[in-house]
Amino acid sequence: MNTIRRSALFKRQLLQITSGYRERAGSQIALKFVDEIEHSIAFIAGQPEACAIYTKLEGKEFRKWRVGGFPVSVFFRMEGEDVIVLEALYAHRMDIAGRFSDDIE
């Protein structure tokens, strides 16, 4: 099984998005979002190559996986053979292409 690392950006975005769901839709929806994130991470950990390649940036291949039931995708990359770095979470309505290279360190 692959090791999962979460970037500082991923952690910040997860807190912000979860907080936003809690404020707008209530705690149950926020908890459902967190559950779906965990399901997505489990899938990514087990089958990273099944996720679509989003872009290549500075020699790194970034992939994405859509979070079930929510308009959000997880963006990640492989580091070595068995480490997956969760880089970012973006809502589908955002200008992802415009932000991606600036957000990823």
N, C-alpha and C positions, 0 to 999 in steps of 0.2 A: 504494500500500500504506500502511496505517496505521502510525503509530509507536506502539510499546509502551513504557509506563513501568510500573515495578513499585514499589508503595508499600513503605514500611518494614515494615508489617504483613505484606504478602504475602511479602516476602523472609524475615522471621522464621518465619512459618508454614511456608514451603517447607522451610527448614532443619530445623525441629522434626519435621515429618511425615516427611521423608526419613530423618532420624536414627532415628525411631521404627520405620520399616519395616526399616531396617538392623539394629537391635537385635533386633527380634522375628522377622523373617523372612529376614534375610540380605542381603548386598550385591546379589545379582542382582535381588531384588524391589525394593530401593531404586532401583537403576538403571532398572528397568522403569517405576517410578513417575515418575522424572525424564523418561524418554522420553515417557511419556503426557502429562505436563505440557507438554512442548515441542510435542507434536502438538496439544494443546488450544489453546495460545497461537497456533500457526500458523493454526488454524481461526478463532479469535476475530479475529485480525488481518485475515484475508481476508473474513470474513462476520459482523461483530459483530451485525448486525440479525437474523441467523438464531438468535441466542441468546434464550432466554426472558427477559422482564422479570421481575425478582424483586420489586423495590419501587421506590418513588420516595421520596427522602429529601432534605429541604431543597432542593427544586427540581432534584435530580439523579436521573436514571434509572439504576438499577443492574440489570445483567443477570447471568445465571449460565450456566455451561456445565459439564456433568458430565464429569469426567476418565474416559476409557475404562478399564474394568477395575478401577477403584478407587472406594470409596465417598466420593469427595471432589468438590466443585464449586469452580470458579473464579468469583469474583464481580468484576465490572468495571463501569466506566462510560466513556462517551465524554467527552472534554474537547475542545471545539471540534469541528471537522469531521474531523480525521484523527489525533487522539491518543487512544489507549486506555489507561486507567489500570487496571492489575490491582490491585484493592484487598485481596482476602482469599481464603484457601482455608479451606473448612470441611468437616469430615467430616459425612456425612449423619446420623450418630447424635447430633450436637450439637444443642443448642437454638439454632439459627441465628437465628430471629426474635428471641429474647431477647438475643442478643449483638450482632447486626448494627449497630444504631444506636449502641451504646456503642463498638464497635471502630472504626467509620469516622469519621475526623476531618472 
